[in-house]
Amino acid sequence: MSTKRKTSKIKINLSLSNLIIVLMITVFSIGASGCKSQKKLAKEAAQKEAEAKAIQIEKAKAELVKLLDDDNGMSLEEKERVLNRVKSMNLNDTEVNRLIAQVETKLAAEREALAANESSGDGEMKNLEQRLGQYFQAIANASSVSGANKSINEALNLFSSPDALVLIIISKSGDVKDYDRPTTIKKYLEYVKDQKKSINAIDNVIYDSQGKIKELELIKK
């Protein structure tokens, strides 16, 4: 009887041991499977990230190549905005960095050219205003009507139209100005001819897109 009980205990112990071993194997298998799944997910995430970066790099290169095209129709401000956006992406790609350097050199040259043109334009406008002042004096001091008319016609070539607006400032305090009755440049030049004197100086000039005077402000000397 005692032998049977011992045998039963041994069988039970063996069954428990087997069960524990099975459970341990199951847990290990689940853990190993989970680890493999995590590695797979990490690999897939890295692959997606690499693919997304590759797309960004190709897009950045296309934008930079466009900036190097002289016929892209973009203003200097727009080009600089695109360049700064690409640089902020920090792609750290050799080809992208090379294109960025080329674009920076090109835009720097464009900025210099624009500044030179603006400086030249300012000089041309100043020269034009000096010529207009000379015409005023020539009309006022003309020895004949025909001479005065000749100077009037030449002066009108500086304006967008004979009807270009002329405003004469009669008082000025800071930015506040009081004007006499508005007139046109044609009428004003005829007035100078009739009065035989030029009593007003140029205070401000507004130009149209063609560089012609479209509005003139004069102030009493």
C-alpha positions as CSV (number, residue, x, y, z in Angstrom):
1,M,0.0,0.0,0.0
2,S,2.9,2.3,0.9
3,T,4.6,1.5,-2.4
4,K,1.5,2.5,-4.4
5,R,1.3,5.9,-2.5
6,K,4.9,6.6,-3.2
7,T,4.4,5.8,-6.9
8,S,1.4,8.1,-7.1
9,K,3.4,10.9,-5.5
10,I,6.2,10.4,-7.9
11,K,3.8,10.5,-10.8
12,I,2.2,13.7,-9.5
13,N,5.6,15.3,-9.0
14,L,6.6,14.3,-12.5
15,S,3.4,15.7,-13.9
16,L,3.9,19.1,-12.1
17,S,7.5,19.2,-13.2
18,N,6.5,18.6,-16.8
19,L,3.8,21.2,-16.5
20,I,6.3,23.7,-15.2
21,I,8.7,22.9,-18.0
22,V,5.9,23.3,-20.6
23,L,4.9,26.6,-19.0
24,M,8.5,27.8,-19.0
25,I,9.0,26.8,-22.6
26,T,5.7,28.5,-23.5
27,V,6.7,31.7,-21.7
28,F,10.2,31.7,-23.3
29,S,8.6,31.1,-26.8
30,I,6.2,34.0,-26.3
31,G,9.0,36.2,-25.1
32,A,11.2,35.3,-28.0
33,S,8.4,35.8,-30.4
34,G,7.6,39.2,-28.8
35,C,11.3,40.2,-29.1
36,K,11.3,39.2,-32.7
37,S,8.2,41.2,-33.3
38,Q,9.7,44.3,-31.7
39,K,12.8,43.9,-33.8
40,K,10.7,43.6,-36.9
41,L,8.6,46.7,-36.1
42,A,11.8,48.7,-35.3
43,K,13.3,47.6,-38.7
44,E,10.1,48.5,-40.5
45,A,10.0,51.9,-38.8
46,A,13.6,52.6,-39.7
47,Q,12.9,51.6,-43.3
48,K,9.9,53.9,-43.5
49,E,12.0,56.7,-42.0
50,A,14.7,56.1,-44.6
51,E,12.2,56.1,-47.4
52,A,10.6,59.4,-46.1
53,K,14.0,61.0,-45.9
54,A,14.9,59.8,-49.4
55,I,11.7,61.5,-50.7
56,Q,12.6,64.7,-48.8
57,I,16.1,64.7,-50.3
58,E,14.7,64.3,-53.9
59,K,12.2,67.0,-53.3
60,A,14.9,69.3,-51.9
61,K,17.2,68.7,-54.8
62,A,14.4,69.5,-57.3
63,E,13.6,72.8,-55.5
64,L,17.3,73.8,-55.4
65,V,17.8,72.9,-59.1
66,K,14.8,75.2,-59.8
67,L,16.4,78.0,-57.9
68,L,19.4,77.7,-60.1
69,D,17.2,78.2,-63.2
70,D,17.2,81.8,-64.4
71,D,13.8,81.4,-65.8
72,N,12.0,80.2,-62.7
73,G,9.9,83.4,-62.5
74,M,10.5,83.8,-58.7
75,S,11.5,87.0,-56.9
76,L,14.7,87.1,-54.9
77,E,12.6,87.1,-51.7
78,E,10.8,83.9,-52.8
79,K,14.1,82.2,-53.7
80,E,15.5,83.0,-50.3
81,R,12.4,81.7,-48.6
82,V,12.7,78.4,-50.4
83,L,16.4,78.1,-49.7
84,N,15.9,78.7,-46.0
85,R,13.2,76.1,-45.8
86,V,15.4,73.5,-47.5
87,K,18.3,74.4,-45.1
88,S,16.1,74.1,-42.1
89,M,15.4,70.4,-43.0
90,N,19.0,69.5,-42.1
91,L,19.0,66.6,-44.5
92,N,22.8,66.3,-44.3
93,D,23.0,64.9,-47.9
94,T,26.2,65.5,-49.9
95,E,24.3,66.4,-53.1
96,V,21.8,68.7,-51.3
97,N,24.7,70.5,-49.5
98,R,26.4,71.0,-52.9
99,L,23.3,72.5,-54.4
100,I,22.7,74.7,-51.4
101,A,26.2,76.2,-51.8
102,Q,25.5,76.9,-55.5
103,V,22.2,78.6,-54.7
104,E,23.7,80.7,-52.0
105,T,26.4,81.9,-54.4
106,K,23.8,82.7,-57.0
107,L,21.5,84.5,-54.7
108,A,24.4,86.6,-53.3
109,A,25.2,87.7,-56.8
110,E,21.6,88.6,-57.5
111,R,21.4,90.6,-54.3
112,E,24.5,92.6,-55.3
113,A,23.1,93.2,-58.8
114,L,19.8,94.3,-57.3
115,A,21.5,96.7,-54.9
116,A,23.6,98.1,-57.8
117,N,20.5,98.6,-60.0
118,E,18.6,100.4,-57.1
119,S,21.6,102.7,-56.6
120,S,21.8,103.4,-60.3
121,G,18.0,104.0,-60.4
122,D,18.3,106.5,-57.5
123,G,21.0,108.3,-59.4
124,E,18.9,108.4,-62.5
125,M,15.9,109.8,-60.6
126,K,18.1,112.4,-58.9
127,N,19.5,113.4,-62.3
128,L,15.9,113.6,-63.8
129,E,14.8,115.9,-61.0
130,Q,17.8,118.1,-61.5
131,R,16.9,118.3,-65.2
132,L,13.3,119.2,-64.3
133,G,14.6,122.1,-62.1
134,Q,16.7,123.3,-65.0
135,Y,13.7,123.2,-67.3
136,F,11.7,125.4,-64.8
137,Q,14.5,128.0,-65.0
138,A,14.9,127.7,-68.7
139,I,11.1,128.3,-69.2
140,A,11.1,131.2,-66.8
141,N,14.1,132.9,-68.3
142,A,13.4,132.1,-72.0
143,S,14.0,135.1,-74.3
144,S,11.1,134.1,-76.6
145,V,7.8,132.3,-76.5
146,S,9.1,129.7,-79.0
147,G,12.1,129.1,-76.7
148,A,9.9,128.7,-73.7
149,N,7.6,126.3,-75.6
150,K,10.5,124.2,-76.7
151,S,11.6,123.8,-73.1
152,I,8.0,123.0,-72.1
153,N,7.8,120.2,-74.6
154,E,11.1,118.8,-73.5
155,A,10.1,118.9,-69.9
156,L,6.8,117.1,-70.6
157,N,8.8,114.1,-71.9
158,L,9.8,113.5,-68.3
159,F,6.2,113.0,-67.3
160,S,3.8,110.1,-67.8
161,S,1.2,112.5,-69.2
162,P,0.7,116.3,-69.7
163,D,-2.1,115.8,-67.1
164,A,0.3,114.5,-64.5
165,L,-0.8,115.8,-61.1
166,V,1.1,118.8,-59.6
167,L,0.6,119.7,-55.9
168,I,2.0,122.9,-54.5
169,I,2.7,122.9,-50.8
170,I,1.8,126.2,-49.1
171,S,2.7,125.1,-45.6
172,K,4.4,122.1,-44.0
173,S,4.7,121.0,-40.4
174,G,6.4,117.6,-40.0
175,D,4.4,115.2,-42.1
176,V,1.4,117.5,-42.3
177,K,1.2,119.5,-45.6
178,D,-1.3,122.1,-46.8
179,Y,-1.7,122.3,-50.5
180,D,-2.8,125.0,-53.0
181,R,-5.3,124.1,-55.6
182,P,-4.2,121.0,-57.6
183,T,-3.1,121.5,-61.2
184,T,-1.4,119.6,-64.1
185,I,2.2,119.7,-65.2
186,K,1.1,121.2,-68.6
187,K,-0.8,124.1,-66.9
188,Y,2.0,124.6,-64.4
189,L,4.7,125.0,-67.0
190,E,2.5,127.4,-69.0
191,Y,2.1,129.4,-65.7
192,V,5.9,129.5,-65.3
193,K,6.2,130.8,-68.9
194,D,3.6,133.5,-68.3
195,Q,5.0,134.6,-65.0
196,K,8.6,134.5,-66.3
197,K,9.7,133.2,-62.9
198,S,10.0,129.9,-61.1
199,I,9.2,130.4,-57.4
200,N,8.7,126.7,-56.4
201,A,11.3,124.0,-55.6
202,I,10.8,120.2,-56.0
203,D,9.8,118.6,-52.7
204,N,8.7,115.1,-53.8
205,V,8.4,113.1,-57.0
206,I,6.4,109.9,-57.6
207,Y,7.3,107.8,-60.6
208,D,5.3,105.2,-62.6
209,S,6.6,101.7,-63.5
210,Q,8.2,103.2,-66.6
211,G,10.3,105.7,-64.7
212,K,8.1,108.7,-65.7
213,I,6.9,111.3,-63.3
214,K,3.2,110.7,-62.5
215,E,2.9,113.1,-59.5
216,L,4.9,116.1,-58.5
217,E,5.0,118.0,-55.2
218,L,6.4,121.5,-55.2
219,I,7.1,123.9,-52.3
220,K,7.6,127.6,-52.2
221,K,11.3,128.5,-52.1
